[in-house]
Amino acid sequence: MSTKIDLEQEGIEVKKACCYFCHQNCGCLVYVKDGKVVHFEGDPEYPTNTGGLCCRGNVNMIHLDHEARVNYPLKRKGARGAGEWERITWEQAIDEIGTRLETLRNQFGAEAVATAGGTARTDDWARRRFMNLFGSPNGFHNSHLCWIPTFMVETAIYGWSPFEIDLGLSRCLVLWGQNPGASTLPEMSGISALKAKGLKIIVIDPRFTETAAKADLWLPLRPGSDLALALAWINVIIYEGLADYEFIEENCVGFNELMEHIGDFTPEWAEPLTGLSADLIRESAQMYATNKPGNIQWGVSIDQIGKPAGAAMQARAILRAITGNLDCPGADLLTGPSQEFVTDEEMELNEYLSEEQRAKQLGSDKFKLVTWPGYGRIAEITKKYWGKAPTAEWMCEAHPPTVYNAILTGKPYPVKALLVSATNPVNSYGESKKTLAALKAVDFLVTCDYWLTPTAMLSDYVLPIAGSFERPTITSTYGCSDFLMCSQRAIQPMYERRTDFEFWRDLGIKLGQKEHWPWETLEDAYLYRIKGLGYGVESYDEFVENYRFHFPEREYFKYKSRGGFATPSGKVELYSSVLEELGYPPLPQYIGPTENEIDNPELAKEYPLVLTTGAGVMPFHHSEHFQVKELRFLRHEPHMQINPDSAAEYGIQEGDWVWIETKRGRIKQKANLTEGIRPGTVFTERGWWYPERDMCDPELGGCLESNTNVLTSTADEDCDPMSGSWANRGLLCKVYKVDGADRTEAR
C-alpha cells in the first residue's frame, strides 16, 4: 500500500467513510482524487469489521454510479405507475411538495400526512423533527417487527433495554431467533473465538442454521411458540432453585406473584406446544441459569410472532432478571442514554407536538405501548431517572397497518399523503396486497430513494438520495446507545442527489420552520451533537479524522449508584406496574401462536403446515440490492425450505417451483429440501422482487409474486395487543407444486 506521503504526492485523499448496506455500517477507507472515488477498502481500525467487508460492502463502487440509480428529482407526468417522468429541479420539487402538504393540512388537518421510514441508515431525528413541527403524529417504520417492542417492554420492566451485551466476560450466550453466521459475520467471528475459550451457546431456531451448527444446544421449536418455551424456562429456574435469590430479594418486586403464576408452566406442559422434549427444555434452562454470567442476545423472531409477542418479550425479560444477568460484568447491560452527547430524542423537538395531536396518533387507542400513551409514560419515568428519554422516532410510532387502513377506508379519519423515505412498503410491510392497494389509493405519494422501487413507481415525486460515500454518518443503535461511531462523506453527492436530512430541512423551511433548522449541513448538525464530548474539535470531519469513535468506559451495577432502576418502584418489576397502568397483564399470560392447530383446528385442516417468514438472506438486506447483478449472481432466485419428509407428502422435489399459501394469498419460491428444518415447517425468504422485469403498473417488478409478506397477517386480532407487531411467523400454510400454466403468475 502506498504511504501517506505517496498518496499526497499523487493528489489522493483518504476519507474515513462507511458502507451503508446493513445495520453494521462497517468502516471503509475511501481513496479520493479530484473529487472522485478511485478505490476503497475496509478500515482495519473500525470496530464492527476490523478491515473486512462482505459481498454487500464490496459493491460500493458499483452502487455509487449504478445505471439504475435515481440521480435527479422526478415528477410524475403520466398516469400513476405508468413510468412517465419529468425531470425537475430539487427546488421545484420541494416547492410543489410543500405547497401540496400545506393544502392538505389546511383541509384535513396535519394528521392527514403520514411518513414511512427505513432501517437506521437515515437521519430519523430529522424526519421526526419535521413531523412534530408540522403537527402530525403519524410517522412510522417497520420497527414493530424489529426490536422496538422489545425495547419498550424491557424498559417498562427494568428501566432500559439491555441490548448491549458484555460478551467478552460471558459464560453462556442464548441466540434467540438470531443467526449471525449468515447475517452479521463480524459478530459471528467474535462468538466463534469466545466459544473456543469455553463460551456455551444455545440457539433457539426452527432451522439448523449456520450458527446452530456451532451451538452446544439447538432448540428447533415450532415457530411462534417462543412464549411457551420462555415460560417453561422461568418455571425450571424458579422451581429447581436456580434463580439468583439475592438479586431478586434486593432488586425485584413481584417475585411471589410470579412464582405462583408460573407453577403450571412446566417443561412437560410446553413439550406439545413447542415440539421440544421436556428434557431438552429443562437442560437448556439449566445451562443458561448455571453458566453465569450469561447473555440473551436479541433476535427479531419474537418481535414477529404477532399475538403472543408482547408476553414473550415480557417472559424473556424476566429470565434475565431472575438469574441476575443484568448490568453486571459478562451480562446484559443497562447503559441508559448517553449523558455526554446530544441524543436523537433531544434533536426531535417532541415538545412541539401538542397533546391534542398526540391523541390522534393512529393505533394509539389499541396498541398503547409503542404509541404516545405508553411512550409518554415511559419517557416521563426515564427522564426523571436518566435525565433523558428513548428516541420517539423509533419508540413512539403510528401503527403501519392502521395507517394503510385509514388510507383505504378514511377511518378513523382520512390519510391523504404518505412521504416514504428509504423503504419500499409493498415488499416490507405485512399483507402486501393491502399495502399495495393503499399506495395506489393515497392522494399524494412522495418517495426518497436510491432506486425506482415498486413504491417509487407509484409516486407523484421521487427524490434522489445520497449514498454511503456521499454523506456523513453517526451510528448509535437507534439513538439509544451511550456510544457513537462516526464516518465522514468521502465525496460530495453526485448528480443532484441530496441527503434525507436535506429533504426534511428544505421541506421544513418551505413550510415555515426555518428557525428550527439552524444547521445548513449534516456535518454542522453532527458537530452540534458531539460538542459536549470535550474533544475540542472545530469540525465534524476533524473528529472523524482524529478520533472517530466515542465509547465511554463500561460502568457496571449502575442501579446501585443511582439508587435503583428506572421504574415507578425503583426496582426490577417482575410484576409490571407500567404494563398494568396501560391495561395489560402485569405478568406474562400464555397466548398460543397466532394460528395454531389447537385454537384453529378447522384452519389447520386446510393449512396443515407451520410457516415462518421474514428471514433475510445474504447478499440482500431486506428488499435492497436486487438491482445489482453482481449480487443477484450469488442468489438469483428465491428459495423456500422444507424438510424432505414433509416435501415427499406433497410430491415436491429439490428445485421445484412451489406455491406457499395462507388464507391471505399465495406466493411462489423454489424448493430447497433440507433436514436442517423441523418437519412440518416451511421457511420463506423475505424481500423478493424482480427489478429486471417491467416496472410499470400492474407488474411493478413482480412485487407480489415471491413476496413473503403476501402471506402475513396484520389483522388487529392477530397483532400483539401491547405493540401492534403483526404476524410474520407461527402462521398456518399449505404448499403445492407450480403447474406449467401458472409459472409466470404475479398475483
WOZI-V991342 format. One record per residue. N is the residue number from 1. PHI is phi in whole degrees, 0 to 359 (NA if undefined). D_LAST is the distance of its C-alpha to the last C-alpha in Angstrom with 2 decimals. Layout:
n;phi;d_last
N;PHI;D_LAST
N;PHI;D_LAST
//
This chain:
n;phi;d_last
1;NA;52.60
2;295;54.56
3;282;56.81
4;300;56.41
5;295;59.36
6;301;57.88
7;297;54.61
8;295;56.55
9;295;58.61
10;274;55.49
11;74;54.17
12;254;51.30
13;260;50.31
14;248;48.51
15;256;46.15
16;264;44.93
17;258;41.23
18;214;38.27
19;286;34.93
20;235;32.24
21;256;29.26
22;197;29.30
23;288;31.46
24;292;34.43
25;47;35.24
26;298;37.49
27;287;40.60
28;229;41.03
29;259;44.12
30;245;43.24
31;266;45.81
32;236;46.10
33;227;48.33
34;54;48.75
35;77;45.77
36;236;43.37
37;282;42.03
38;251;43.66
39;191;42.89
40;210;41.60
41;202;41.91
42;294;41.56
43;274;44.28
44;293;46.50
45;261;47.77
46;274;44.47
47;298;44.04
48;282;40.38
49;228;40.44
50;40;44.16
51;102;43.42
52;276;40.39
53;222;36.97
54;278;33.82
55;298;31.48
56;295;29.75
57;300;33.15
58;283;34.30
59;256;31.83
60;304;33.27
61;293;35.00
62;294;31.89
63;296;29.97
64;303;32.94
65;228;32.72
66;291;29.34
67;296;28.41
68;266;25.07
69;296;26.86
70;278;27.12
71;246;30.89
72;222;31.64
73;300;30.69
74;238;28.14
75;239;27.89
76;296;25.15
77;238;26.81
78;252;24.11
79;295;21.25
80;301;19.15
81;87;16.64
82;279;18.56
83;76;20.14
84;254;23.64
85;233;26.05
86;246;29.73
87;283;31.65
88;229;33.93
89;277;36.37
90;300;35.78
91;296;38.45
92;294;36.83
93;299;33.48
94;297;35.26
95;298;37.39
96;286;34.60
97;295;32.32
98;299;35.38
99;299;36.44
100;294;33.10
101;295;33.11
102;297;36.70
103;297;35.92
104;295;33.14
105;297;35.52
106;294;38.27
107;272;36.18
108;239;34.04
109;95;35.67
110;299;34.89
111;294;32.49
112;285;30.03
113;253;29.35
114;238;27.27
115;227;26.67
116;246;24.18
117;244;25.76
118;257;25.22
119;244;26.95
120;58;30.75
121;231;31.23
122;229;31.88
123;270;34.88
124;289;33.44
125;298;36.86
126;292;36.78
127;296;33.58
128;294;35.12
129;300;38.41
130;299;36.86
131;293;35.00
132;297;38.15
133;290;40.26
134;290;37.77
135;108;37.80
136;253;34.25
137;269;33.57
138;257;29.78
139;261;29.14
140;203;26.85
141;235;25.35
142;276;23.08
143;292;26.50
144;300;26.02
145;257;24.48
146;212;27.13
147;79;30.82
148;297;31.49
149;300;31.71
150;301;33.76
151;304;36.09
152;287;36.71
153;297;37.36
154;293;39.72
155;293;41.44
156;298;42.05
157;273;43.74
158;223;45.80
159;92;45.61
160;187;43.27
161;269;40.56
162;276;42.08
163;276;39.39
164;267;42.09
165;258;43.29
166;269;46.74
167;292;45.64
168;301;48.71
169;254;50.93
170;281;48.49
171;251;49.19
172;210;45.82
173;237;42.26
174;258;39.43
175;258;36.00
176;263;33.75
177;72;30.13
178;232;31.01
179;227;30.97
180;297;33.08
181;298;33.52
182;241;30.07
183;257;29.48
184;225;32.94
185;297;35.26
186;301;38.36
187;297;38.20
188;295;37.95
189;300;40.93
190;295;43.00
191;297;42.01
192;298;42.98
193;296;46.31
194;288;47.07
195;298;46.18
196;298;48.79
197;261;51.24
198;114;50.47
199;297;47.46
200;277;45.80
201;234;42.00
202;244;39.80
203;247;36.05
204;251;33.84
205;191;30.46
206;291;28.64
207;251;28.44
208;276;31.48
209;280;30.77
210;303;32.93
211;284;34.81
212;301;35.19
213;296;36.93
214;258;39.64
215;275;40.05
216;282;43.02
217;225;40.84
218;244;37.15
219;247;35.69
220;276;32.42
221;284;31.64
222;295;28.88
223;307;26.18
224;91;26.88
225;260;30.51
226;303;32.11
227;297;34.06
228;300;35.80
229;296;36.83
230;297;38.19
231;297;40.15
232;294;41.63
233;299;42.69
234;301;44.46
235;302;46.18
236;298;47.45
237;295;48.67
238;283;50.54
239;279;51.93
240;257;52.98
241;70;54.82
242;260;52.70
243;285;52.12
244;271;54.00
245;290;56.29
246;293;58.31
247;297;55.29
248;298;54.14
249;298;57.61
250;276;58.10
251;232;54.69
252;238;52.49
253;236;52.49
254;93;51.00
255;292;51.64
256;297;53.44
257;296;50.62
258;296;48.13
259;299;50.33
260;291;50.54
261;294;46.84
262;270;45.80
263;302;48.17
264;274;45.80
265;270;43.03
266;279;44.51
267;303;42.93
268;294;43.34
269;297;41.37
270;283;38.55
271;304;38.47
272;289;36.27
273;278;33.95
274;262;33.43
275;77;33.87
276;256;36.71
277;291;40.27
278;301;42.73
279;296;44.88
280;292;42.22
281;299;41.47
282;294;45.20
283;298;45.85
284;291;43.20
285;298;44.48
286;295;47.99
287;298;47.10
288;295;45.67
289;286;48.56
290;260;51.39
291;255;50.42
292;253;51.19
293;286;50.36
294;222;46.66
295;231;43.30
296;246;39.93
297;273;37.50
298;297;34.48
299;220;30.95
300;285;27.67
301;303;27.00
302;294;28.95
303;299;27.53
304;250;24.03
305;265;24.84
306;76;24.61
307;311;27.19
308;272;29.95
309;299;29.63
310;299;32.57
311;295;34.93
312;293;34.09
313;298;34.90
314;299;38.05
315;294;39.11
316;296;38.53
317;297;40.63
318;297;43.36
319;302;43.50
320;299;44.64
321;293;47.19
322;287;48.87
323;262;49.34
324;73;50.77
325;270;48.22
326;228;48.14
327;58;49.68
328;240;52.09
329;307;52.46
330;85;49.72
331;249;47.54
332;267;44.82
333;262;46.30
334;259;46.33
335;290;46.83
336;71;46.25
337;286;45.54
338;298;47.56
339;264;51.01
340;246;51.67
341;240;48.99
342;284;47.12
343;279;43.92
344;304;40.55
345;299;41.32
346;289;44.57
347;270;42.76
348;275;40.32
349;60;42.82
350;297;41.41
351;295;44.69
352;277;43.72
353;270;40.95
354;290;42.76
355;300;42.65
356;299;41.42
357;285;38.34
358;302;37.79
359;293;37.64
360;270;34.68
361;302;32.44
362;293;29.13
363;97;28.98
364;288;32.69
365;280;33.60
366;250;31.43
367;245;31.11
368;274;34.56
369;290;35.10
370;251;33.11
371;238;33.66
372;301;37.02
373;301;38.74
374;283;38.49
375;298;38.58
376;301;41.54
377;292;43.49
378;292;42.82
379;298;43.63
380;299;46.88
381;291;47.83
382;291;46.96
383;294;48.74
384;294;51.82
385;270;51.76
386;269;50.34
387;88;51.04
388;215;47.39
389;242;43.99
390;297;40.58
391;297;38.36
392;284;36.69
393;300;33.86
394;253;32.38
395;260;34.11
396;220;33.80
397;245;30.24
398;298;28.46
399;276;25.77
400;307;22.43
401;300;20.34
402;291;23.26
403;297;23.21
404;296;19.58
405;295;20.46
406;295;23.57
407;298;21.74
408;282;19.67
409;248;22.64
410;77;25.77
411;241;27.08
412;285;29.43
413;203;29.75
414;286;27.63
415;252;26.24
416;254;26.33
417;223;26.03
418;227;24.21
419;258;25.82
420;251;23.74
421;232;25.84
422;63;24.82
423;208;21.43
424;234;17.75
425;307;16.65
426;297;12.87
427;258;13.32
428;243;16.47
429;254;16.49
430;293;15.45
431;46;12.65
432;303;10.54
433;297;8.73
434;290;12.38
435;299;13.68
436;298;11.57
437;299;12.75
438;293;16.19
439;297;16.26
440;284;15.63
441;271;18.16
442;297;20.97
443;296;23.93
444;220;24.84
445;230;22.94
446;235;24.86
447;233;23.81
448;251;26.34
449;198;25.06
450;281;25.88
451;233;22.73
452;274;20.37
453;287;17.47
454;306;14.23
455;294;16.37
456;299;19.35
457;296;17.67
458;266;17.30
459;275;20.90
460;274;24.10
461;222;26.11
462;233;25.55
463;254;28.59
464;278;29.49
465;250;30.44
466;294;33.15
467;263;32.36
468;300;34.28
469;275;37.43
470;254;37.57
471;208;38.11
472;280;40.25
473;213;38.89
474;245;40.25
475;252;38.71
476;205;39.72
477;43;37.06
478;56;35.30
479;75;38.72
480;240;40.19
481;271;42.17
482;264;45.89
483;243;45.49
484;214;43.96
485;234;43.21
486;238;43.38
487;225;42.37
488;251;43.29
489;283;41.57
490;279;42.53
491;221;42.13
492;290;41.53
493;305;37.96
494;283;37.24
495;55;36.46
496;242;35.82
497;288;33.98
498;219;35.24
499;283;34.78
500;296;32.83
501;305;36.31
502;295;37.34
503;300;34.35
504;292;35.26
505;295;38.97
506;298;38.80
507;293;36.70
508;298;39.13
509;296;42.12
510;302;40.67
511;260;40.41
512;87;43.95
513;259;43.57
514;306;45.75
515;296;48.38
516;262;45.81
517;234;44.61
518;285;47.87
519;261;46.40
520;281;45.65
521;229;43.91
522;298;42.08
523;301;45.16
524;297;47.28
525;296;45.12
526;293;45.07
527;298;48.85
528;303;49.27
529;289;47.32
530;259;49.35
531;306;52.80
532;291;53.80
533;289;53.51
534;83;56.93
535;276;56.45
536;72;58.30
537;274;55.87
538;258;55.83
539;212;52.27
540;296;48.95
541;300;49.07
542;298;52.50
543;296;51.16
544;298;48.39
545;292;50.84
546;253;53.50
547;230;51.80
548;75;47.99
549;239;47.62
550;222;49.08
551;239;49.18
552;295;51.64
553;299;53.69
554;297;52.15
555;244;53.84
556;264;53.74
557;54;54.61
558;298;54.07
559;295;54.20
560;284;57.87
561;285;58.91
562;265;56.79
563;78;58.05
564;125;54.93
565;247;51.19
566;278;49.17
567;227;48.71
568;303;50.63
569;272;52.97
570;78;53.32
571;239;52.28
572;292;49.19
573;261;47.84
574;301;46.71
575;258;46.78
576;276;44.93
577;287;46.57
578;294;43.93
579;297;41.10
580;296;43.45
581;305;44.19
582;278;40.51
583;94;40.29
584;252;38.79
585;300;40.51
586;285;43.08
587;239;42.63
588;291;39.35
589;272;38.48
590;287;36.48
591;228;32.90
592;289;30.71
593;308;27.31
594;310;24.63
595;233;23.50
596;205;26.09
597;291;27.82
598;278;30.90
599;277;29.63
600;230;26.54
601;297;27.83
602;292;25.79
603;298;22.49
604;293;23.80
605;293;24.39
606;278;20.76
607;237;19.60
608;276;22.67
609;256;21.79
610;259;22.16
611;254;19.53
612;235;20.62
613;241;18.26
614;95;19.09
615;286;21.70
616;279;22.17
617;229;23.01
618;295;25.45
619;262;25.52
620;268;22.87
621;227;23.47
622;55;20.58
623;255;18.07
624;265;21.05
625;79;22.56
626;291;19.59
627;282;21.23
628;274;24.47
629;298;24.67
630;295;27.60
631;276;25.55
632;296;22.51
633;300;25.15
634;287;25.92
635;210;22.41
636;264;20.05
637;222;17.36
638;280;15.94
639;233;17.79
640;254;17.92
641;247;21.41
642;208;22.79
643;292;26.40
644;305;27.63
645;296;29.01
646;292;25.72
647;299;23.90
648;298;26.61
649;298;25.95
650;247;22.50
651;65;23.62
652;262;21.80
653;242;23.69
654;306;23.82
655;88;21.28
656;294;18.95
657;284;15.20
658;229;14.28
659;278;11.56
660;247;12.58
661;229;11.93
662;243;13.67
663;290;14.19
664;262;11.76
665;156;8.55
666;220;7.91
667;224;7.74
668;232;9.92
669;217;13.27
670;275;16.56
671;282;19.22
672;241;22.38
673;276;25.01
674;211;27.62
675;283;30.46
676;276;30.03
677;218;27.74
678;296;28.99
679;304;28.19
680;82;25.57
681;244;23.68
682;240;20.34
683;244;20.01
684;237;17.01
685;274;17.37
686;260;16.35
687;89;15.60
688;290;13.53
689;206;12.20
690;229;13.49
691;295;16.00
692;284;17.35
693;273;14.50
694;299;14.46
695;269;14.66
696;277;14.71
697;293;12.41
698;264;9.78
699;292;8.93
700;49;11.00
701;66;11.58
702;58;8.21
703;291;8.71
704;252;5.76
705;298;5.68
706;238;9.13
707;276;9.88
708;297;12.11
709;289;12.47
710;301;9.37
711;275;11.91
712;276;14.93
713;238;16.97
714;245;18.75
715;301;20.46
716;308;24.14
717;290;25.38
718;262;23.43
719;271;24.74
720;298;28.09
721;294;30.59
722;282;32.61
723;251;30.19
724;86;26.84
725;300;25.11
726;262;21.89
727;263;20.79
728;255;19.19
729;222;21.43
730;75;23.13
731;262;20.21
732;254;19.78
733;213;17.15
734;224;17.03
735;227;16.22
736;199;16.16
737;292;16.11
738;280;13.39
739;283;14.89
740;303;15.68
741;291;13.96
742;242;10.37
743;295;11.18
744;254;9.34
745;298;5.91
746;234;3.77
747;207;0.00
//
